[in-house]
Amino acid sequence: MKIKYYPGCTLKSKAKNFEDAAIASLKELDIELEEIDRWNCCGVVYSLADDDLIHMVAPVRNLIRVKEQGGDKVVILCSMCYNTLSRANLLMKEDEEKRNTINSFMDEEIDYSGEVKVLHLLTFLKEEVGWDNLREKVSNPLKGLKVAPYYGCTLQRPREVGIEPLGSFELMTEFLEALGADVVKFSAADLCCGSYQVVGNEGVVLDASAKILNIADSEKVEALATSCPLCEFNLGKRQGLLMEEKKIKKEIPTFYFTQLLAVALGIDPEVCRFDLNASASLELLKTRNYS
């Protein structure tokens, strides 16, 4: 099976561990991610200004690429890219006036009216693979690993494009359970880590991230599963700084959900690029003999 795939910028650089683990895992599941040609940055965030149509050009162009290349569906890993493309897609489907303006502006592109279905990988796995089938493919179950799903801001907000309703964490919970993990109910699963405020307001982000990690510690979470490179940066790679600032008492290993999938499918840990994770992440897998 082949499916069109939009990677986004960060997965080609600092989040190669996210992408490489996904590609290897899906290959193991007989699924080929076909990266669309000539993709561009999605713009990272969806503009909050109602009349700011110029910021719709970047995500819409990517959806046009999928349509041009014969796809009616596109899979996305990064939750921020998913959010941005989904919301742009919804606008092109439902707002005729804005759709006509955007299509007229991009006069060298084919017209687009929201024909492509935008899917987060978790949704795709549930709909096209199924949790029972995934469970059968697991050769290295993550037994005893107390992992919590961390959704952050953009997987459920706004409700029109969320992968599931706000406050429901069934998709990643069922996914992790299919891998054999012990899923911990996590009260901070949808709290914001501070997101891109890290660029200009570091203190706010450190406090927000520390709050999430301290809740994880108090709720006996051994690891967090994420779907966002920025969340992984704030919650994972910044833990050394948080320890130095005495904002957290212990490190909580963080993983992209695709890395846990790859480990459970028995894929070589080197393929998952754990060298790009904080050191505590791989150490946890080694102590449990998962890697």
N, C-alpha and C positions, 0 to 999 in steps of 0.2 A: 504494500500500500504506500502511495506517495501523497504528501500533503504540502501545500505551499507554506512557507515559513518566513516570517519577518524577524530578524535577530535584534536590530537596534544597535546603537553605537557601543555601549559599554560591554556588551557580550563579545565584542571583538577586541577588547583590551583588558580592562581590570576584572572583568567577570567571565573570562574564558572558562573558568571552572564550572560556571553555570551552563554555558553552551556545550562544552565538550562532553560533559556528563549526560546532557540531554540527547545529543546526537548518538552517542554510543548506546545509551539505554534504548532508544527507539529502534535502532538497528537490531538490537537483541529481540525486540518485539515485532520485527518484520515491518517496520514503518520507516520510510525515508523522508526526512525533512528536506524539501526542495527550497533552498534559499532563493528568494525572488531576485531577479536581476535589477540593477540600477536602483536599489533602495536608497533612501536618504534618512537622515535623522528625523524622528517623528515630531521634534520640538520639545520633547521631554515632559512638558506639562500642558494641559488644556487651558486655553485663555479663559479667564473669568469675565472678561469684558464682552458683553453681548454683541457689540458691533465690530469686534476685532477679527474680521474674516481673514486677514492676511495670514494669521497664525494657523488657519485651517489648511492652508496650501500644502504644508509639509506632510501632515498625516494623510491627507486625501491623495496626494501623489503616490504614496505607497500602496494605497488601496487600488488606485488605477493600475499600478504595475501588476498587481495580482490579477485583475480583470484582463489586462492585455495578454498576460501569459497563460490564460485559459483556466484560471482558478476561480472557484466560487466560495472557497473557504481559505482562511489564513490562520495559522497557529502562531501564538506569541508566548514567550516565556516570561519576560520582564513585566511586572504588574503595572509599572508606570507607562510603558509603551502600550500595554493592553488598554489601559484606561484612556490614554490619549487617542488611539486609533478607534476605539469603540465609540467614544463620544463624538468624534468627527464623523464617523460612519452614520451614527444616529441622526446627526444634523442633516447630512446629505439625503437621508431617507425621508425625513419628516418636514423639513423646512424648504418649501419650493423656492421662495424668493432668495434665500441665502444660497441654496444649491445653484440656482441660475447665475447668481453673481460670481460664485467661485468658478463654475465651469466656464463662464465667459472670460474671466481673468486668465485662466489657463487655456488660452485659445489654441495652443499647440498640442494639447492633450485630448484624448477621447473624453467624451462626457461621462460623468459618473453619478449614479443615483442611489448608491448604497446596496449594490448587488452582491457584494462580498460579505460572507459571514465571518465575523471576527471571533476567534476562540482562544481563550487562555488554555495552556497545555493541560491543566488539571481537568477542565471541562472536556477537552478532547479525549483524554485518557478514560474518563468515565463513559463518554458516549460511544467511542469507537473501539476501545479495548475492553472495558468493563473490569470491575474490581475482582470478580471471580477468576477471570482469565489472567489478570495480572498476578493474583495470588499463586496461581499454578506455575507461573514463570519464575517465581522467587526461588533462588537456590541457596541464598545466604540470608535467612530471615533475621531481622533486627530484634531478636527476642531480648526482652529485659531493658531495652533502651527507652528511657522515659523522655519522650520528645513532645514538644508542644508546637502546634501550628501557629505561626505568626503571620497575620494577614496585613497588618499595617493599614494605611489610609485608603489605598486605591483599588483594592480587589473587590470592595463592596460598595464603594461610594462613587458617584451617586447610584441610587437603587436601580435606575434605568439600565445601567450597564454592568452592575455588580455580578460577579460569578455566582453569588447567592445572597440572600437577604442579610442585611446588617445584623450582626449578633449570632448568625448561624455559621458554623465552621465545619459543616459536614463534608465538603469536598476534600479538604486536606486531611481531615480526620480519617475518613474512609480510605483515602490513599495511603496514609501512614500505617493504618491497621492492616491493609493488604500486604504491606512490606514486613509485617510481623512485629512492628514497634508497639510499645505501650504508650498510648496517647494520653497526655496529661491535660485535663481541662485547665485552660490558661485564661485568667481574667483580664490580662493585658493584651490579648491577641489582636485587638483592633485599635490599640492606642498608637498615636503618631510618635515616631522615633525622633522627630525634628526635621526630617526630610532635607531638602536643599537649603534650609536655613543655616546649615553647617557652613555655607560659604561666607555669610556675613554676620551670623549671630551664634558663634560657637558655644557660648555658655548655656544658652537656651537648649541647644541640641544635646549637650552633655547631660544636662539635668533630665531631659525627656528620656534619653536612652538609659540613663542610670535607673530611672523609675521603673522602666520595663524590665531590666535585668534583675533588679532587686525583688520585684514581684515574682519573677521566674525562680529565683533562689528560694524565696519564702514558700513557693508552691511546689517545691521539690522537682523542678524541671531540670533535666540533665542536659538537654540540647534544644535549640530552637530551629525550626525549619522555615525558611524564608523564600520569597519569590521576587525580591526586589534588590538590585545591586546597591541602591542607596541605603536601604535598611541594613543590608549586610555590612556596609561600610560603617554606619553609625553604631550598630549594635555589636558587630563582630570585630572589625579591625581596630576600633577605637577603645577596646576594652583595656589595653595596656595603659592608655592615658587615663581612663576612668579609675583604674586601680591606683595610679600615681596620685590622682586628685582625691583619693579616698572616697569616691562617690559610690563605689561598689566594693563588696568584701571578697567576692570570688568571681572567677571567669565562668561564663556559660558558653560552651561551644555552640557555634552557629553553622548551619549548613544550608546550601540551596537544596530545595526539595528534589531536584534532579540528581544531586550527588548521592542522597540517600537511596534513591531509586537505583542508581548504578551499583552501589554497594550491595543492595539486596539481590540484584540480578547477577552478582558474581563477577562484575567487570573489574579489571585491574585498577586498583586505587590510583596508579599513576595517570590513568586516562582522566580521572576526575579532577586532576590538578589541585590536590589538597595543599600544595605549596602556596597557593594563593589565599588559603584560609588562615585564620589565626592558628597558631601551633596547637592550642588546646583541642581543636576539632579533630585532627588526625590522632592525637594522643588518646582521646576518648575511644575512637574506633579500635585502636590497637589494644587497649586494655580489655576490650570486650571481644577481641579476636574476630572482628568483622572485616579487618583489612589484612 
